[in-house]
Amino acid sequence: MTIHLRTITLDRKLPLPTVFPFTVPLIANLATLEVTTPVTLFVGENGSGKSTLLEAIAIAARMITVGSNDAHKDDTLLPLRALADRLKLSWHKQTRRGFFMRAEDFFGFAKRISQMQQEMRDELQAVDREYMGRSETAKALAKMSHAGQLHAPQQSYAEGLDSASHGESFFALFRSRFVPEGLYVLDEPEAPLSPSRQLAFLAMLHEMVGQNAQFLIATHSPILLAYPHAAIYSCDGGALQQMKYDELEHVTLTRDFLNNPAAYLRQLLVVDS
């Protein structure tokens, strides 16, 4: 199994700026993260900095983004570019396969694909009008480029990413875009997935690891966190800390609640007897 991205280092030759995202404790305390497994998982409370770190890595690696804009062009990520410029990435073998995805960007990506398809349909109709009365061969040649561009997303996403449920659309994306030798930086990919779909996602992830893919994933899911032999880093407490699965609060709290939900509900809610 290949580990493409080996280390992520924050360059400290110059003092860090005193503005976001450098003021996030996780970033301020970052030195060098050594990536030793094909699957690296980041867990922590909202605001702990795990998404900030992954976004900066994606920008630094100039990754293709599943969203309305690529990471290095996305205006919402503008503050992260300064951090990305300070990150030094070392590679065993840099790959251009794979993508970066934030769960909240998925609808923007689906809209982007839909708009591209409509633009190609409009272009095909324009060719029909322009070549009216001319030979079918000339018309077919004129359409070739637009038809090819229209066919590609249709082949990948069948009826379209916006034609199914959110979770099923996510799954269609993963099935079509996971390829061998890829690097995947995913921020909370479990968000739209049911527990059974999260298990199916784990199986898909494992299949891709067997084909030399690498994953950096921020997640709250105890199911995803259970992936065997993954390196798990807690982002709480202002610094990366490698943890074991059974030590994670996300896991222990979920397990305790499921073992005795009534005890938790008595503490949290006024429940009629």
C-alpha positions in Angstrom: 0.0 0.0 0.0 1.3 3.4 -1.0 1.3 6.5 1.1 1.5 9.4 -1.3 1.5 12.4 1.1 4.1 11.6 3.7 4.5 14.8 5.9 2.7 18.1 6.4 4.9 20.8 8.1 4.1 24.3 9.1 7.0 26.6 8.0 8.0 28.6 11.1 11.0 30.4 9.7 9.0 33.6 10.0 6.7 34.4 13.0 3.1 33.3 12.4 0.6 36.0 11.6 -1.8 36.9 14.4 -4.9 36.5 12.3 -7.2 33.6 11.4 -6.5 30.8 10.7 -3.1 31.1 12.5 -4.9 32.0 15.7 -6.7 28.6 15.8 -4.8 26.8 18.6 -4.5 23.6 16.5 -2.8 25.5 13.8 -0.7 27.7 16.1 0.7 24.5 17.7 1.2 22.6 14.4 4.7 21.4 13.7 5.1 18.3 11.5 2.5 15.7 11.0 3.9 12.4 9.7 1.4 10.4 7.8 2.2 6.7 8.3 -1.0 4.9 7.2 -3.2 5.0 4.1 -6.2 6.2 6.2 -5.7 9.2 8.6 -8.7 10.3 10.6 -9.2 13.6 12.4 -11.9 14.0 15.1 -12.8 16.8 17.4 -15.5 19.2 18.4 -16.8 21.8 15.9 -14.3 24.7 15.9 -11.4 22.6 16.9 -9.6 23.3 13.7 -9.8 19.9 11.9 -11.6 21.3 8.9 -9.3 24.3 8.7 -6.3 22.0 8.5 -7.8 19.8 5.8 -8.8 22.8 3.7 -5.3 24.2 3.9 -3.8 20.8 2.9 -6.1 20.6 -0.1 -5.2 24.1 -1.2 -1.5 23.5 -0.8 -1.8 20.3 -2.8 -3.9 22.2 -5.5 -6.4 19.4 -5.4 -9.5 19.1 -7.6 -12.5 20.1 -5.5 -15.9 18.6 -5.4 -17.7 22.0 -5.0 -18.8 25.0 -6.8 -15.2 26.2 -7.1 -11.8 24.6 -6.8 -10.2 25.1 -3.4 -7.5 27.5 -4.6 -10.2 29.6 -6.3 -12.9 29.5 -3.7 -13.5 32.9 -2.1 -14.8 31.3 1.1 -11.4 29.8 1.6 -9.4 33.0 0.9 -8.0 33.2 4.5 -6.8 29.6 4.2 -4.5 30.4 1.3 -2.0 32.2 3.6 -1.9 29.0 5.7 -1.5 26.8 2.7 1.4 28.9 1.5 3.2 28.1 4.8 2.6 24.4 4.6 5.4 22.2 3.2 4.1 18.9 1.8 6.5 16.0 1.2 5.5 13.2 -1.1 6.5 9.6 -1.7 4.9 10.1 -5.1 2.7 13.1 -5.8 -0.6 12.1 -7.4 -3.0 14.2 -9.4 -5.8 11.7 -8.9 -8.4 12.2 -6.2 -10.2 15.2 -4.9 -11.1 17.4 -1.9 -14.7 17.5 -0.6 -16.5 19.3 2.1 -20.0 17.8 2.8 -21.6 21.2 2.7 -20.2 21.9 -0.8 -21.9 18.9 -2.4 -25.0 20.7 -3.5 -22.9 23.4 -5.2 -21.0 20.7 -7.1 -24.3 19.0 -8.2 -25.5 22.4 -9.4 -22.2 23.0 -11.2 -22.5 19.7 -13.0 -26.2 20.4 -13.9 -25.3 23.8 -15.3 -22.5 22.4 -17.4 -24.8 19.8 -18.8 -27.4 22.4 -19.7 -24.8 24.5 -21.4 -23.7 21.6 -23.5 -27.4 20.9 -24.5 -27.8 24.5 -25.5 -24.6 24.3 -27.6 -25.9 21.2 -29.4 -29.2 23.0 -30.1 -27.3 26.0 -31.5 -25.3 23.6 -33.8 -28.6 22.2 -35.1 -29.8 25.7 -35.9 -26.5 26.8 -37.5 -26.1 23.7 -39.6 -29.7 23.5 -40.8 -29.7 22.3 -44.4 -26.1 21.1 -44.4 -24.9 17.5 -44.5 -25.3 15.2 -41.5 -21.6 14.6 -41.5 -20.8 18.3 -41.1 -23.3 18.6 -38.3 -22.0 15.5 -36.5 -18.4 16.8 -36.6 -19.6 20.2 -35.3 -21.4 18.5 -32.4 -18.6 16.1 -31.5 -16.9 18.1 -28.9 -20.1 19.3 -27.1 -21.6 15.8 -27.2 -18.5 14.3 -25.6 -18.5 16.9 -22.8 -22.2 16.1 -22.2 -21.7 12.4 -22.3 -18.9 12.4 -19.6 -21.0 13.5 -16.6 -24.0 11.4 -17.8 -21.8 8.3 -17.9 -20.4 9.0 -14.4 -23.6 10.1 -12.7 -26.4 8.4 -14.7 -29.6 10.4 -14.1 -27.7 13.2 -12.3 -26.5 14.0 -8.8 -29.6 16.1 -8.1 -32.1 13.4 -9.1 -31.7 11.2 -6.0 -31.6 11.6 -2.3 -28.7 13.5 -0.8 -27.2 10.3 0.6 -27.6 8.3 -2.6 -26.1 11.2 -4.6 -23.1 11.2 -2.3 -22.8 7.5 -2.9 -23.0 7.9 -6.7 -20.2 10.5 -6.5 -17.9 8.2 -4.5 -18.6 5.2 -6.8 -17.8 7.3 -9.9 -14.9 9.4 -8.6 -12.9 7.0 -6.4 -10.0 5.7 -8.5 -6.8 3.8 -7.8 -3.7 5.8 -6.7 -5.8 8.8 -5.6 -5.5 11.1 -2.7 -8.8 12.0 -1.0 -9.2 14.7 1.5 -12.8 14.5 2.9 -14.5 16.7 5.5 -17.3 14.9 7.2 -18.3 12.6 4.3 -20.7 10.8 6.7 -23.0 13.8 7.0 -25.7 12.6 4.6 -25.1 8.9 5.0 -27.3 6.5 7.1 -25.5 4.0 9.4 -25.8 1.2 6.8 -24.4 3.5 4.1 -21.5 4.5 6.3 -20.7 0.8 6.6 -20.9 0.5 2.8 -18.6 3.6 2.6 -16.1 1.8 4.8 -16.1 -1.2 2.4 -15.6 1.1 -0.6 -12.8 3.0 1.2 -11.1 -0.3 2.0 -11.3 -1.5 -1.6 -9.6 1.8 -2.7 -6.9 1.4 -0.1 -6.1 -1.9 -1.6 -5.6 -0.1 -4.9 -3.1 2.4 -3.4 -5.5 5.2 -2.6 -4.9 7.4 0.5 -7.5 9.2 2.6 -7.4 12.1 5.0 -10.8 12.4 6.7 -12.3 14.6 9.3 -15.3 12.9 10.9 -17.6 12.7 13.9 -18.7 9.2 13.0 -17.8 6.3 15.4 -18.5 4.0 12.4 -15.9 5.7 10.2 -13.5 6.0 13.1 -13.5 2.2 13.5 -11.6 1.7 10.2 -8.9 -0.8 11.1 -5.3 0.3 11.3 -6.2 4.0 10.7 -4.2 6.7 12.5 -6.7 8.7 14.5 -5.9 12.2 15.7 -7.9 14.2 18.2 -8.0 17.9 17.4 -9.4 18.9 20.8 -7.1 20.5 23.3 -5.3 22.8 20.8 -2.9 20.2 19.4 -3.0 17.0 17.4 -2.9 14.0 19.7 -2.9 10.4 18.3 -5.6 8.4 20.0 -6.9 4.8 20.2 -10.4 4.2 19.0 -11.7 3.2 22.5 -10.2 6.3 24.0 -12.3 8.7 21.9 -15.1 10.6 23.5 -17.1 10.3 20.3 -17.0 6.5 20.8 -17.4 6.2 24.6 -20.2 8.7 24.7 -22.1 7.1 21.8 -21.6 3.6 23.3 -22.7 4.7 26.8 -25.8 6.4 25.4 -26.8 3.4 23.3 -26.3 1.0 26.3 -28.6 3.1 28.5 -30.4 5.9 26.7 -33.0 6.3 29.5 -30.3 7.3 32.0 -29.1 10.1 29.7 -32.6 11.3 28.8 -33.5 11.5 32.5 -30.6 13.9 33.0 -31.2 16.0 29.8 -35.0 16.0 29.5 -38.1 16.3 31.6 -39.8 13.0 30.6 -43.3 12.2 31.7 -43.5 9.0 33.6 
